[in-house]
Amino acid sequence: MHRLTLARGLPHVSALVVLVFVALVVPTPSAAGDKDPKRAQALFGEAKAAYERGDHKTSIAKLREAFELYPDPMIRVSIAKRYLDLGEPELAEAELQRVDTPNAKVKKTVAEVLATVRDLLAQPVLVTIDTDPSGARVTVDAQRPTKTPARVKLTRGVHRLAISLSGHVTVTETLTVSGTRPIARIYPLTPQNGTLRIQVRGVPEGKVASVTLDGQVVEPFAKHVLRAGPHKVSCRVADGPAGTLAAIVLAGQEVTVECALPVPIETVADWRRPVGWTSIGAGTAAVATGVALLVLWAVEKRDFPEPQYTIDSQKPLAGGLVTGLGGVLLGLGTYWVVAK
């Protein structure tokens, strides 16, 4: 015959097995009538097999079926012990409180198991609280705040959490603590919104700039309600180059940013041409001045030939330098005028 114990590791295992086995095999006056002790014994065996597999929920279900067929109080004790295996002392306590029997041995067993249950219920439960993103301030029952991820020990019951993080919506939640196993909770935090206005600088007269915000075309100068944090802004005119910037939106505030259009190449060329012509004019004047100085020096040499006369003149050096500088200005001016 199979042993029918489900109380491994708990006090008075042998006595409990004997009590349940005798109750299932030997009919009692309370079990008379349409009860089925043989089927109840079979279900008890199935409950034992489920327990040995570690399937405590199935074991509880089989024990309840057995109890319906043969309402012996020791079956309730076995159900309570399976709840302890599941880490649910509250349910174990509720099950034990439903035991109603005049049997002194059963009462003693119930009292012993109930004492174990209440010892467990007196111990706090480890609770891990985290947020996404982490680093939020969390307060439990208005006690001293801490930062997430936080590990706290809480008594069983309902607790009130307040979670806050700069730039995010504050979260208030209730947390029900029960059982004996550690509890882990992760709370996602929603970024708060801010307002962004986009101005465009450098738009040529008669043209219209287009603006994109995070890849979507938007109206410039309009008010845009966005989540707090960085956003990508770009602006451009027709097929011209785009100006870009990263705009930081602040929670609960209005921010105005300026998107500057890059200066087109054609605009740069418009500036080069006037400078080029000016350089050509200055270069021509310098060359003319340098040549004039050299001509004057040649005339002086003719009128005052050596060795009768010694001419001490800086005209050759000055004329050469000024002529060279004029040539450089002519070259640069020509480049700026003709270059595209």
C-alpha positions, 0 to 999 in steps of 0.5 A: 500500500502507498504512503499517503503523506503530503506533509514532508518537512513539517511537524508530526508528519507520521501522525498526520499521515495516519490520521488522514489514511484512517479517515479515508479508509475507515468510514465515520458517521460524518462520512456516511451517506453518498460520500466516496472514501475510495475515490477520495483516497485515489485523489489523495494519492494524485495530490501526493504525486503532484506534490512530489513533482513540485506542482503544488497548485495541482496538489491543492486542486486534488486535495479539494476534490478529495475533501468534497468527497470525504470532508476530513479536517486533516485534508484542510491541514494538507491544503494549508501546508501546500499554500506554505510551499507556495509562499502564501501564508495568508491563504494557509491561515485562512484554510486552517481557520476553516478547520472545525473538529472536536478531535484533540489530535487534529486540533493540536496539529492545526495549532502547531501549523497555525503557529508556524504560519503566524511566525511567517506572517510576522516577518517583513517581505523584501520588496525591490522597487525600480523605475524606467529610467532609474534614479527616481525618488521613491517614498513608501508610506511617507517615510524617508525617501530613497532612489531607485533601484530600491530594496525595502522590507515591508510588512504585509498589507497595502502600502502607498508609493510616491515616485518622482523624477525631474522631467517626468510625471509623478507616479502614485501607486498602492502596493499590496504586500503578501506571501513570503517570496520577494516582490519586484516591481518596475514602474515606467515613468512618462516624460513631462511635456514642454513647448517649442517654438522654431524661428528661421533666420537668413531666409532670402527675400521672396522665399519661404523656408520649410522646417522639420521637427524630428523628421516631420514637416511642421509650421515655423513659429507655431507652438509645438507641445513635445515631451521633455528632452532633445529634439532634432530641428532642420530648416531649408529653402527649396533645394538649398542646404539645410540648417540643423540644430538640437533643441532641448525641450524643458518640462513645463516650459516654453523654449524658442530656438533659432534655425539659421539657414546656411549661406548659399554658394551663389551669395558667397560668389556675389561678395567675391566679385566686388572684392575681386574688381576692387583688387584688380583696380588696386593691382593695376594702380600698383603696377602703374606706380611701380613702373613709373618709379622704374622709368624715373630711375632710368631717366635719372641714370640717363641724365646723370651718367656714371662715373661722373655722377653717383645716384643714391636712389630707392626708386628701383627697389620701391618700383620693383616691390610695388610692381610685384604687389600689384601683380599679386592683387591683379591675380587674386582679383581676376580669380575672384571675378572669374571663379564659380 
